[in-house]
Amino acid sequence: MTTIYHNPRCSKSRQTLALLEENGIQPEVRLYLKDAPSIAEIKELIEQLALSPIEMMRTKESLYKELGLSKESTDEERIQAMHSHPSLIERPIVIHNGKAKIGRPPEQVLELF
């Protein structure tokens, strides 16, 4: 089973989905902005990506600063922020066989297969 955390308004997300489909992979599409991941799902994504919470965040978004997040924020604060505001989650994320990759660049997700 393959899943993509997808934002159709994001060009990298659209490119990653197209790349998967071109390679014969029909992922389950999770529109994570409408269907926000739970705290447990975010923690699992962090583990699957083998990244820290801040590495999974869009820290350049104005919302990041508006929420008072900074280098001093705790991992729990970051995880809660991603749950409450899924637009802070870096995108796209592809999950396959218990591992995940961020599609930046899109070709990077092919390492999962």
MODELLER restraints for C-alpha pairs under 7 A, 6 or more apart:
rsr = mdl.restraints
at = mdl.atoms
rsr.add(forms.Gaussian(group=physical.xy_distance, feature=features.Distance(at['CA:1:A'], at['CA:96:A']), mean=6.18, stdev=0.5))
rsr.add(forms.Gaussian(group=physical.xy_distance, feature=features.Distance(at['CA:1:A'], at['CA:97:A']), mean=6.89, stdev=0.5))
rsr.add(forms.Gaussian(group=physical.xy_distance, feature=features.Distance(at['CA:2:A'], at['CA:27:A']), mean=4.76, stdev=0.5))
rsr.add(forms.Gaussian(group=physical.xy_distance, feature=features.Distance(at['CA:2:A'], at['CA:28:A']), mean=6.14, stdev=0.5))
rsr.add(forms.Gaussian(group=physical.xy_distance, feature=features.Distance(at['CA:2:A'], at['CA:95:A']), mean=5.58, stdev=0.5))
rsr.add(forms.Gaussian(group=physical.xy_distance, feature=features.Distance(at['CA:2:A'], at['CA:96:A']), mean=4.66, stdev=0.5))
rsr.add(forms.Gaussian(group=physical.xy_distance, feature=features.Distance(at['CA:3:A'], at['CA:27:A']), mean=4.97, stdev=0.5))
rsr.add(forms.Gaussian(group=physical.xy_distance, feature=features.Distance(at['CA:3:A'], at['CA:28:A']), mean=4.58, stdev=0.5))
rsr.add(forms.Gaussian(group=physical.xy_distance, feature=features.Distance(at['CA:3:A'], at['CA:29:A']), mean=5.90, stdev=0.5))
rsr.add(forms.Gaussian(group=physical.xy_distance, feature=features.Distance(at['CA:3:A'], at['CA:30:A']), mean=6.89, stdev=0.5))
rsr.add(forms.Gaussian(group=physical.xy_distance, feature=features.Distance(at['CA:3:A'], at['CA:94:A']), mean=5.64, stdev=0.5))
rsr.add(forms.Gaussian(group=physical.xy_distance, feature=features.Distance(at['CA:3:A'], at['CA:95:A']), mean=5.15, stdev=0.5))
rsr.add(forms.Gaussian(group=physical.xy_distance, feature=features.Distance(at['CA:3:A'], at['CA:96:A']), mean=6.74, stdev=0.5))
rsr.add(forms.Gaussian(group=physical.xy_distance, feature=features.Distance(at['CA:4:A'], at['CA:27:A']), mean=6.27, stdev=0.5))
rsr.add(forms.Gaussian(group=physical.xy_distance, feature=features.Distance(at['CA:4:A'], at['CA:28:A']), mean=6.31, stdev=0.5))
rsr.add(forms.Gaussian(group=physical.xy_distance, feature=features.Distance(at['CA:4:A'], at['CA:29:A']), mean=5.18, stdev=0.5))
rsr.add(forms.Gaussian(group=physical.xy_distance, feature=features.Distance(at['CA:4:A'], at['CA:30:A']), mean=5.93, stdev=0.5))
rsr.add(forms.Gaussian(group=physical.xy_distance, feature=features.Distance(at['CA:4:A'], at['CA:92:A']), mean=6.71, stdev=0.5))
rsr.add(forms.Gaussian(group=physical.xy_distance, feature=features.Distance(at['CA:4:A'], at['CA:93:A']), mean=5.58, stdev=0.5))
rsr.add(forms.Gaussian(group=physical.xy_distance, feature=features.Distance(at['CA:4:A'], at['CA:94:A']), mean=4.36, stdev=0.5))
rsr.add(forms.Gaussian(group=physical.xy_distance, feature=features.Distance(at['CA:4:A'], at['CA:95:A']), mean=6.36, stdev=0.5))
rsr.add(forms.Gaussian(group=physical.xy_distance, feature=features.Distance(at['CA:5:A'], at['CA:29:A']), mean=6.41, stdev=0.5))
rsr.add(forms.Gaussian(group=physical.xy_distance, feature=features.Distance(at['CA:5:A'], at['CA:30:A']), mean=4.88, stdev=0.5))
rsr.add(forms.Gaussian(group=physical.xy_distance, feature=features.Distance(at['CA:5:A'], at['CA:31:A']), mean=6.15, stdev=0.5))
rsr.add(forms.Gaussian(group=physical.xy_distance, feature=features.Distance(at['CA:5:A'], at['CA:32:A']), mean=5.82, stdev=0.5))
rsr.add(forms.Gaussian(group=physical.xy_distance, feature=features.Distance(at['CA:5:A'], at['CA:91:A']), mean=6.90, stdev=0.5))
rsr.add(forms.Gaussian(group=physical.xy_distance, feature=features.Distance(at['CA:5:A'], at['CA:92:A']), mean=5.49, stdev=0.5))
rsr.add(forms.Gaussian(group=physical.xy_distance, feature=features.Distance(at['CA:5:A'], at['CA:93:A']), mean=5.05, stdev=0.5))
rsr.add(forms.Gaussian(group=physical.xy_distance, feature=features.Distance(at['CA:5:A'], at['CA:94:A']), mean=6.37, stdev=0.5))
rsr.add(forms.Gaussian(group=physical.xy_distance, feature=features.Distance(at['CA:6:A'], at['CA:13:A']), mean=5.79, stdev=0.5))
rsr.add(forms.Gaussian(group=physical.xy_distance, feature=features.Distance(at['CA:6:A'], at['CA:29:A']), mean=6.31, stdev=0.5))
rsr.add(forms.Gaussian(group=physical.xy_distance, feature=features.Distance(at['CA:6:A'], at['CA:30:A']), mean=5.79, stdev=0.5))
rsr.add(forms.Gaussian(group=physical.xy_distance, feature=features.Distance(at['CA:6:A'], at['CA:31:A']), mean=5.22, stdev=0.5))
rsr.add(forms.Gaussian(group=physical.xy_distance, feature=features.Distance(at['CA:6:A'], at['CA:32:A']), mean=6.48, stdev=0.5))
rsr.add(forms.Gaussian(group=physical.xy_distance, feature=features.Distance(at['CA:6:A'], at['CA:91:A']), mean=6.93, stdev=0.5))
rsr.add(forms.Gaussian(group=physical.xy_distance, feature=features.Distance(at['CA:6:A'], at['CA:92:A']), mean=5.50, stdev=0.5))
rsr.add(forms.Gaussian(group=physical.xy_distance, feature=features.Distance(at['CA:7:A'], at['CA:13:A']), mean=5.99, stdev=0.5))
rsr.add(forms.Gaussian(group=physical.xy_distance, feature=features.Distance(at['CA:7:A'], at['CA:31:A']), mean=6.11, stdev=0.5))
rsr.add(forms.Gaussian(group=physical.xy_distance, feature=features.Distance(at['CA:8:A'], at['CA:14:A']), mean=5.97, stdev=0.5))
rsr.add(forms.Gaussian(group=physical.xy_distance, feature=features.Distance(at['CA:12:A'], at['CA:92:A']), mean=6.97, stdev=0.5))
rsr.add(forms.Gaussian(group=physical.xy_distance, feature=features.Distance(at['CA:12:A'], at['CA:103:A']), mean=6.97, stdev=0.5))
rsr.add(forms.Gaussian(group=physical.xy_distance, feature=features.Distance(at['CA:12:A'], at['CA:104:A']), mean=7.00, stdev=0.5))
rsr.add(forms.Gaussian(group=physical.xy_distance, feature=features.Distance(at['CA:12:A'], at['CA:106:A']), mean=6.48, stdev=0.5))
rsr.add(forms.Gaussian(group=physical.xy_distance, feature=features.Distance(at['CA:13:A'], at['CA:91:A']), mean=6.45, stdev=0.5))
rsr.add(forms.Gaussian(group=physical.xy_distance, feature=features.Distance(at['CA:13:A'], at['CA:92:A']), mean=4.92, stdev=0.5))
rsr.add(forms.Gaussian(group=physical.xy_distance, feature=features.Distance(at['CA:15:A'], at['CA:106:A']), mean=6.48, stdev=0.5))
rsr.add(forms.Gaussian(group=physical.xy_distance, feature=features.Distance(at['CA:16:A'], at['CA:103:A']), mean=6.16, stdev=0.5))
rsr.add(forms.Gaussian(group=physical.xy_distance, feature=features.Distance(at['CA:16:A'], at['CA:106:A']), mean=4.77, stdev=0.5))
rsr.add(forms.Gaussian(group=physical.xy_distance, feature=features.Distance(at['CA:20:A'], at['CA:26:A']), mean=6.94, stdev=0.5))
rsr.add(forms.Gaussian(group=physical.xy_distance, feature=features.Distance(at['CA:32:A'], at['CA:86:A']), mean=6.79, stdev=0.5))
rsr.add(forms.Gaussian(group=physical.xy_distance, feature=features.Distance(at['CA:33:A'], at['CA:86:A']), mean=5.64, stdev=0.5))
rsr.add(forms.Gaussian(group=physical.xy_distance, feature=features.Distance(at['CA:33:A'], at['CA:87:A']), mean=6.37, stdev=0.5))
rsr.add(forms.Gaussian(group=physical.xy_distance, feature=features.Distance(at['CA:36:A'], at['CA:83:A']), mean=6.32, stdev=0.5))
rsr.add(forms.Gaussian(group=physical.xy_distance, feature=features.Distance(at['CA:36:A'], at['CA:86:A']), mean=5.93, stdev=0.5))
rsr.add(forms.Gaussian(group=physical.xy_distance, feature=features.Distance(at['CA:37:A'], at['CA:83:A']), mean=6.08, stdev=0.5))
rsr.add(forms.Gaussian(group=physical.xy_distance, feature=features.Distance(at['CA:38:A'], at['CA:83:A']), mean=6.04, stdev=0.5))
rsr.add(forms.Gaussian(group=physical.xy_distance, feature=features.Distance(at['CA:39:A'], at['CA:79:A']), mean=6.68, stdev=0.5))
rsr.add(forms.Gaussian(group=physical.xy_distance, feature=features.Distance(at['CA:39:A'], at['CA:80:A']), mean=6.76, stdev=0.5))
rsr.add(forms.Gaussian(group=physical.xy_distance, feature=features.Distance(at['CA:39:A'], at['CA:83:A']), mean=6.02, stdev=0.5))
rsr.add(forms.Gaussian(group=physical.xy_distance, feature=features.Distance(at['CA:42:A'], at['CA:79:A']), mean=6.79, stdev=0.5))
rsr.add(forms.Gaussian(group=physical.xy_distance, feature=features.Distance(at['CA:46:A'], at['CA:52:A']), mean=6.41, stdev=0.5))
rsr.add(forms.Gaussian(group=physical.xy_distance, feature=features.Distance(at['CA:46:A'], at['CA:53:A']), mean=6.35, stdev=0.5))
rsr.add(forms.Gaussian(group=physical.xy_distance, feature=features.Distance(at['CA:48:A'], at['CA:98:A']), mean=6.25, stdev=0.5))
rsr.add(forms.Gaussian(group=physical.xy_distance, feature=features.Distance(at['CA:48:A'], at['CA:99:A']), mean=4.64, stdev=0.5))
rsr.add(forms.Gaussian(group=physical.xy_distance, feature=features.Distance(at['CA:48:A'], at['CA:100:A']), mean=5.17, stdev=0.5))
rsr.add(forms.Gaussian(group=physical.xy_distance, feature=features.Distance(at['CA:49:A'], at['CA:99:A']), mean=6.40, stdev=0.5))
rsr.add(forms.Gaussian(group=physical.xy_distance, feature=features.Distance(at['CA:49:A'], at['CA:100:A']), mean=4.86, stdev=0.5))
rsr.add(forms.Gaussian(group=physical.xy_distance, feature=features.Distance(at['CA:49:A'], at['CA:101:A']), mean=5.81, stdev=0.5))
rsr.add(forms.Gaussian(group=physical.xy_distance, feature=features.Distance(at['CA:53:A'], at['CA:75:A']), mean=5.97, stdev=0.5))
rsr.add(forms.Gaussian(group=physical.xy_distance, feature=features.Distance(at['CA:53:A'], at['CA:78:A']), mean=6.42, stdev=0.5))
rsr.add(forms.Gaussian(group=physical.xy_distance, feature=features.Distance(at['CA:53:A'], at['CA:79:A']), mean=6.58, stdev=0.5))
rsr.add(forms.Gaussian(group=physical.xy_distance, feature=features.Distance(at['CA:54:A'], at['CA:78:A']), mean=6.92, stdev=0.5))
rsr.add(forms.Gaussian(group=physical.xy_distance, feature=features.Distance(at['CA:56:A'], at['CA:89:A']), mean=6.04, stdev=0.5))
rsr.add(forms.Gaussian(group=physical.xy_distance, feature=features.Distance(at['CA:56:A'], at['CA:90:A']), mean=5.40, stdev=0.5))
rsr.add(forms.Gaussian(group=physical.xy_distance, feature=features.Distance(at['CA:57:A'], at['CA:88:A']), mean=5.42, stdev=0.5))
rsr.add(forms.Gaussian(group=physical.xy_distance, feature=features.Distance(at['CA:57:A'], at['CA:89:A']), mean=4.83, stdev=0.5))
rsr.add(forms.Gaussian(group=physical.xy_distance, feature=features.Distance(at['CA:57:A'], at['CA:90:A']), mean=5.12, stdev=0.5))
rsr.add(forms.Gaussian(group=physical.xy_distance, feature=features.Distance(at['CA:58:A'], at['CA:88:A']), mean=4.99, stdev=0.5))
rsr.add(forms.Gaussian(group=physical.xy_distance, feature=features.Distance(at['CA:58:A'], at['CA:89:A']), mean=5.93, stdev=0.5))
rsr.add(forms.Gaussian(group=physical.xy_distance, feature=features.Distance(at['CA:58:A'], at['CA:90:A']), mean=5.31, stdev=0.5))
rsr.add(forms.Gaussian(group=physical.xy_distance, feature=features.Distance(at['CA:82:A'], at['CA:88:A']), mean=5.56, stdev=0.5))
rsr.add(forms.Gaussian(group=physical.xy_distance, feature=features.Distance(at['CA:82:A'], at['CA:89:A']), mean=5.90, stdev=0.5))
rsr.add(forms.Gaussian(group=physical.xy_distance, feature=features.Distance(at['CA:91:A'], at['CA:102:A']), mean=6.30, stdev=0.5))
rsr.add(forms.Gaussian(group=physical.xy_distance, feature=features.Distance(at['CA:91:A'], at['CA:103:A']), mean=6.76, stdev=0.5))
rsr.add(forms.Gaussian(group=physical.xy_distance, feature=features.Distance(at['CA:92:A'], at['CA:102:A']), mean=5.65, stdev=0.5))
rsr.add(forms.Gaussian(group=physical.xy_distance, feature=features.Distance(at['CA:92:A'], at['CA:103:A']), mean=5.29, stdev=0.5))
rsr.add(forms.Gaussian(group=physical.xy_distance, feature=features.Distance(at['CA:93:A'], at['CA:100:A']), mean=6.65, stdev=0.5))
rsr.add(forms.Gaussian(group=physical.xy_distance, feature=features.Distance(at['CA:93:A'], at['CA:101:A']), mean=5.68, stdev=0.5))
rsr.add(forms.Gaussian(group=physical.xy_distance, feature=features.Distance(at['CA:93:A'], at['CA:102:A']), mean=4.46, stdev=0.5))
rsr.add(forms.Gaussian(group=physical.xy_distance, feature=features.Distance(at['CA:93:A'], at['CA:103:A']), mean=6.05, stdev=0.5))
rsr.add(forms.Gaussian(group=physical.xy_distance, feature=features.Distance(at['CA:94:A'], at['CA:100:A']), mean=5.43, stdev=0.5))
rsr.add(forms.Gaussian(group=physical.xy_distance, feature=features.Distance(at['CA:94:A'], at['CA:101:A']), mean=5.50, stdev=0.5))
rsr.add(forms.Gaussian(group=physical.xy_distance, feature=features.Distance(at['CA:94:A'], at['CA:102:A']), mean=6.41, stdev=0.5))
rsr.add(forms.Gaussian(group=physical.xy_distance, feature=features.Distance(at['CA:94:A'], at['CA:109:A']), mean=6.47, stdev=0.5))
rsr.add(forms.Gaussian(group=physical.xy_distance, feature=features.Distance(at['CA:95:A'], at['CA:101:A']), mean=6.74, stdev=0.5))
rsr.add(forms.Gaussian(group=physical.xy_distance, feature=features.Distance(at['CA:96:A'], at['CA:112:A']), mean=6.37, stdev=0.5))
rsr.add(forms.Gaussian(group=physical.xy_distance, feature=features.Distance(at['CA:101:A'], at['CA:108:A']), mean=6.96, stdev=0.5))
rsr.add(forms.Gaussian(group=physical.xy_distance, feature=features.Distance(at['CA:101:A'], at['CA:109:A']), mean=5.41, stdev=0.5))
rsr.add(forms.Gaussian(group=physical.xy_distance, feature=features.Distance(at['CA:102:A'], at['CA:109:A']), mean=6.68, stdev=0.5))
rsr.add(forms.Gaussian(group=physical.xy_distance, feature=features.Distance(at['CA:103:A'], at['CA:109:A']), mean=5.58, stdev=0.5))
